[in-house]
Amino acid sequence: MKAEHIRCMVGAEVSPSSGVGCSARLQGAATEAPATGSTAKRPPGAEGVPGAWPGRWVRDLGGDTDRLFDLASLTKPLLAVAAARAGIARSTPLGALLPEARGTPSEDVPFELFLAHRAGLEAHRALYAPLAHGGSIDFSASLREAASGRRDGAIGAPPAEGFPPVYGDLGYALAGEAVARTVGAADAGAAIARLVLEPLGVADRAGTVRELAARGIRGPFAPTEHVAWRGGVVEGAVHDENAWALTGYGGSGHAGIFGTVDAVLTFGETMLDALDGGAPAWPGVDVSWLVDERPGGTLRAGFDGKSPEGSSAGSRMGPRAFGHLGFTGTSLWIDPDAEVVVVLLTNRVCPTRANTAIRECRPRVHDALFDRALELRAVLGQSRG
């Protein structure tokens, strides 16, 4: 089933707009240029670099492929790669990177644990609350509040592997600002653009609203939710309330990046190439620790693993698959054994987040995209047999 037909599995009851994509890495002939008209492509940065990449990719896209979707928490894996590229030592205490964390329970917690959701923080705090009531936000005070958000039961210094994992956004808001200050960027979104998106050659198809506008890109954006205190349907602005409060049209570590299916697919392909030591766009970066399994659950550092039962990844992905979901209805899954990447982008929160039909839809779409990727490889005689 072609991607355009798979997109039809995402009915209007699930989301008003959607785009899908899948890709499979080809084996052999890695140093040969793709044939004219081929759907295979070199990884970003590999042009004119013989032998610098492990294989070409073949892909299929369908649906609203030109639309910029609010990626929501798919921003987190982008931030994690940016952190790896920024060269921040994983054991660095947050207080050494972020003065606002000093004097809080987060001051001496290693940076890595914030990326792994194991820093002992609460899942959420409504940092945006003053805006919703007509007030304003003190940025530094908001960071201090996030760093002070130690949850009950997470007492004292964390063990080496961190506290038991609790998924949330506070740690990524802090980590994103730490990365931005380390590299001298305006915010986490600008750091992601510089360290991740620009090297991939997708900065005209992925980025914050501000970064895209600076490149002359002003849409089309998929609308998200109707929010009364924000003036109605949110479009061309981040849906996440805390990200909006902290960075506006820029980007926080947990949300703020928009992107097309093609851009997210390119990120997934490059991530897998980097794990195999062949990502010219990100030379010399070690991303293996971002996907290493960790105790206490499936959460890794920037990514999530596949749950043994009932995973949103579907049934076709293998047990070593990793990826992430976004609240707005987005998802990215990567199977390192099958060498397959699948992407589903929707605006399922339009006009309301109460629509949860995506939960049943996601696994079916991911399975269909996985099978389509294998079909593409087989058609080119590249079946892994």
N, C-alpha and C positions, 0 to 999 in steps of 0.2 A: 504494500500500500504506500503510495507516494505521500510526501509530507503534506502536500496541499489537501489530500483527502483525510489525512490524520487530523489536520487542523479542524475538520468538520466534526470531529468527535467532541470538540469544545463548543457545545451549543450555546445559544443565547441565554439559556437559563443559568449557565455557568459564568459567562463573562461576555460583555458586549464587544470586546476586541481581543484578539489573540494571535500569536505567532509561534511557530514551532520550527525546530531544526534538529538535525542529527548528523553525525559524522563518524567515519571509521578510518583508522589509520591503515594505510597500505604498507605492505612489506616488500622489501627488495627494491632495487633500482633507486636507492635513496639519493644518489648523487646526480641522477639524470633529470633534465628539465621536463616538466609535464608536457605531454603532447598538446598540440594546438587544439583548442576546443574541449579539452579534457576538463572534467569537474574536479580533478585532483589539484591540489594547491600546495605550494611550499609554505612552511611556517614563516611568520613575520621575521624579517631580519636575515633570512637565509639566502636572499638573492645574491648570486655571485660568490657564495661561500661553499665550495665543493666539500662534501663530506661532513658538513656542520649540523646535519639534522638526521633524525632516525627514520624518517619516512614521510611520504606525502599523505594528505588527507582527502577523502572524497566525502561530499556532503550533499544534503538536500534540505531545502527550506520551504516553508509554506505559510500562508496566512498574511497577516499584516507585517510584512518583513521590513518595511520602511519606517514603521512607527517606533517612537522612543517610549519605552515602557519604564515606569518607576520600578527599579529593581529591588527596592526595599532592602531586606537583609542579604540579598546577593552582594550588597556592598561589603559585607564582612569578609568573604574570601578575597575580594580585591584588596581590602585593607591589610589582610594578613600577608599577602604577597608583597605589598608595598613595604610592610614592616621588615620582611626578610631582605628586600632589596636595599632598604635604608641602612642595613648593617647594625641594627640595634642588638646588642647582646641579649640573649633571651633571659639571662639571670639578672639583668639590670633592674634595680628597685624602681618602682614607678616614681617615687619622690625625686629620684635623680634626673628624671626626664620632664617632670611636671611639677612646678613649685606648688600648685594648688593642692597637690596630694600630701604635702608635708603637714605633719600634725594630725593626719587622719589615719584610720586603720589600714588604709591602702598604701601608706608611705613606703613600707619595706617589702611589699609583695612583689615578686619578680614579674617583669613585663609579660613573659610568656603565659602566665596563669590568667591574665586578663583576656588574651586571645582564646584560651581554652575554656573559658567560662568556669574557672576553678579558683577565682580570687576571693570567694566568699561574699560576693555582693548580692544584694537583692535583685530579683528579676527586673524590676521596673520602679521608677519614681517619675511622677508627673512634673518634670522640670518645666514644662510649658505652661503650667497652671496660671501663672500671672498673666500671660498673654491671653488666655481664654477668658479672663475677667477684666480685660482692658488695660492691664498693666504692662510692664516691660521686664526684660530679662537682664540680670547681671551675669555676664558670661563666666567670669572667674568664680563667682559665688555658686553658680550652677555646677561647675566642675568640682568644687569642694563638696557640694552636697552629694554628687555622684560618688566621689571617693570616700565619703563618710557612710555610704549606704551598706555597711556590713550587716548581713542578715543574722538573725538569731541562730545560735548553734555553731556559727563559724567564729570560734574564739581564739584569740592569740595569733601567733605566727602560723602560716599554713604549713602542712607537711610538704615534703619534697614534691609529691605529685599533685599538690594543691588540695583544696577542700573538695568535697563531693560536688560534682558539676550541677549548676543551675543555669539554664539558658536565660540570657537577658541581654539588654542593650547598654547598661551603664558602663560595663567594662570596655566595650568597644568605643563608646563616646570618649572615654579617657584615653584609650590606646590610640585612637585616631588623632587626637590633639597632640599626643606625645610624638607620633610619627611626623606630623606636620611641623612641629617645632624643631625636631631633629634635622629635617632637611630644609628648613626655612621656607615652608609653603604657607599659604594663607590659611588653609584648613586641610582636613583630611581629604576632601574631594580634590583639591589641587595637588596634594601629594600623590594620590592614586593616579591622577592624570599624568604626572611627570614620570612616575616610577613604573607604572603598569600599562596604561592605555596608550600613551604616545609611542613607546617602543613597539607595541603591537600594531601600530598603524590604524587604530580604530577610534582615535580621539574625536573624529567627526561623526561618530556613530555611538559614542558612549561617553558619559561624563556628567558633571553637575549642570544644572540649567545655566549657571554663570559661565562655566568653562565652555559649554557648547555655544552660548551666545557670543563669546569672545572669538569663536571661529566662524561666526556668521550662521550658526545653526539655531533656528528658533522653532523647531518642531518638525513634523507633527508629534505632539505628545498625547499619549493615551490619558484621558481624564480618569480621576479616581473618585473619591468619596464626596458626597455633599456634607459639608461641615459648616454649620451655621455661624460659628464664631470666626470662621475664615472667609465668610462672604458667599458661601454656596459651594458649587462643585469645584474641587481642587484640580487644576490643570496647568501644566507648566510650572509646577512647584511641588516639592517633596510632600508626600502624604504623611509621613511619620511626624507626629506632633513635636517630639523632642528634637528631632533633627531640624525641623523648621524653626524652632525656638533658638537653637544653638547656632545654626549656620545659615539660615534663610535659604537663598538661592545657591549657596555653596553646598558643601557636603560634610557630614559627620562620619565617624568611623563605623557607625551602624546602619546608616541610610543616607541617601542623597544622590546616588548615581542612577542615571537613566541610561538605557541602552536598547539597541536593536537585537534581534535574534542573531544576526551575523556576528555582532561584536561579542556577545556572550559566548557563542560557539567558539570563536577564535580564542577567547580566554581559556576555555576548557581544553581545547586542543593543545595550547601552549603549556598549560599546567601539566598535562600528561607528558609532553615532550621534555619539559624541564625535569620531571621525575626520572626520566631516562637519560638525562645528561645532554639533551640536544635542543635547547631553546635559545637560538641566537639573540632573540629580543631581550632576554634576561640573562646575559652571560655571567657564569660563575655563581649564580645564586643557588643556595640549598633550600629547596622547598619540601624536602622529605619529612621534616619535623612537623610540618603543617598537617600532614595526613596520617602520621603515626597513630596507632591505636593507643588509647589512654584508659586508665582504670576508672571504673565507676559508671560507665555509660558509653554511648556512641559518639559523643561530642569530641571533636579533635581541636585543632587550632585554626579557626577560620572555615573549617568544613565540618560536616557531620558524616558519620558512617551509616551504612545501611542496617536498619534494625532487623533482627532475625525473623520477626513476625510482623506482618501488617505494615511494611515500609511503604512510604509514599513513592519510593523509587520504582515500585512494581516488583514483579516476580522474575523478570528476565535478567536483570543486573545480578552480577555475582556478589559473593559475600565481602569482597574487598572494595566494593564500589564506595565512592564518597561524593558528596555534593552539598547542596544547601537549598533551602526554600526561602521565599520572600512573602511577607504578609499580604502584599497586593495581589498575589497569585502568580508568582514567578518561581522557576525552579531550574537547577542545573545539576546533572548527575554525570559522573565519569566512572567508567569501569576500566581499571588499568589492565585487567587480564584479557578482556575482549577487545580492548583498545577502541572504545566507543564513547562518544559524548552525546548527550541529549539535552535539549533546552525547550522549556515551555514558558512563554511569557503571556500573561493576561492582566487585565485590570478588573479582576473579579470583585473588587470593593466598590465598583461603580454601579449604582449610586450609594450602596451601603455595605459595610463590612459584615452585616448580618447574613449575607449570602455565603453559605459554606459548601455549595455544590461542588466546588473544586476538589474537595477531599476525596470524593468518589471518582472524580474524573482523572486526577493526576496519575495514579498507577496505570490505568488503561492507556493513557497517552504515552507515558514513558515506555511501556512495553511495546507499543506499536512503533515508536521511534527507534527503539533498540533493534527490532526486527528489520526495520527499513535500512538501518545502518549496515547490518550484516548482509542484506540483499545487495546493497550498493557495492560492497567489497566483493561479493561472490560474482556479480555481473562482470567485474573487471578481472576475474580469474585470480583473485587474491584471497580466497577463502583460507582460513587458518586450519581447515581440515580437522 
